[in-house]
C-alpha cells in the first residue's frame, strides 16, 4: 500500500505526476506547509476585503431591484 504524505516541499510542475519529487505536488491551491516555523500543512488565511465601498452608500446608490421565479 502506498503511503501518502503532506507535500511540505510545495508545488512542483517540472515533472509528470508519476515522477514527482518526494514531498511535492502538481496541484496545490491556497495551502501553506509551514506556520511559525513548524510543518503544519493547512489552508492559508483568507485575504482582506478588496473594497470598502458598500452598495447602497451615497456614492453607489441602488437603482433597480428585481425578483425572478420559475413555474414548473
N, C-alpha and C positions, 0 to 999 in steps of 0.2 A: 504494500500500500504506500502511495506517495505521501510524503509529509509536506504540508503547506505551511509556510512561514510568512509573516508580515514583511512586505518589501521595504525594509528600512534604508536601503541604498537608493530608493526613489525610482523615478521614471527613466526608462532607457528604451529608445526606439531604434537602436542601431542594428539589432539582430532580429530574426524571426522569432516567434513565440517559443518554438521548440529549442532554440539555442540561446535563450535569455540568460544573462549572467546571474549568479546567485543573489538572492535578496533584492531583485529589481522587478519591475512590472512594465508591461507595454501600455497599460490602461489605468491611469490614476487621475482622479479629479477631486480637487478640494480636500487633499489629505496632507497631514503633516506627520512625519515619522518621529520627530523629537519635540519635546516641550520641556523647558527649563533644564536642558542638558540630559534629559532622560529619554530613552527609547520607549515611547508610549503607543504610537500608532493610533491615530484618531482623526476625526474630522476637524478641519480648520474652523476657526471662529467666523461668523458671518461678517460681511463688510458693513461699513457705516451707511446711513441713508445717502442716496445720491443727490437728493434735493430737499430743501427745507420749505419749498413753496407748498401751500395747501390749496387744493382745489376748492373753490368757493370763497377764497380770500378776496380782498379788494382788487388785487392785480389779476386774478383768474376767476372771474365770476362764472357761475353755472348758467349756461344759455339755453340748454334743452335737456329734457329727460324723457325717456320712453320706456315702454314695457312691451315685451314680446312674449307671446304664448302660442302654444300649438294645440290643435284639436285632432285627436286621433280617432 
